């Protein structure tokens, strides 16, 4: 490093779990979207069971979708290259949908190539392009007004319209 260069160091504190290792706030239920996703994935049954259990563990630490309380808790899931992150966040998204979350935001990739790869897999594994229902709306890099005839706000309003 030259004399005129400096690096900022950021420290991340890893906190131990509360309550004797349990930070579960609620118990999500495995529903149709999660079951269909697991059936679609071409991985061994033991891996599917592990993936489901990890998704349940992750989502149980989130604020329940029906909660009216405000929280400043933030979670971040990270992993090594080719460690199953995309499969994990896809399963968590399906599980969140099964449990009534109206909006799921996935931030992925530090390059356009990685973003496109993850977005393609998410759309494929959740079968977003060829499902007969309207349970999912996919917005890629949305702005205040997305292209097309629907906005994210319109989609959330439609959520409550049976």
Beta strands, then each sheet from edge to edge (+ up, - down):
end
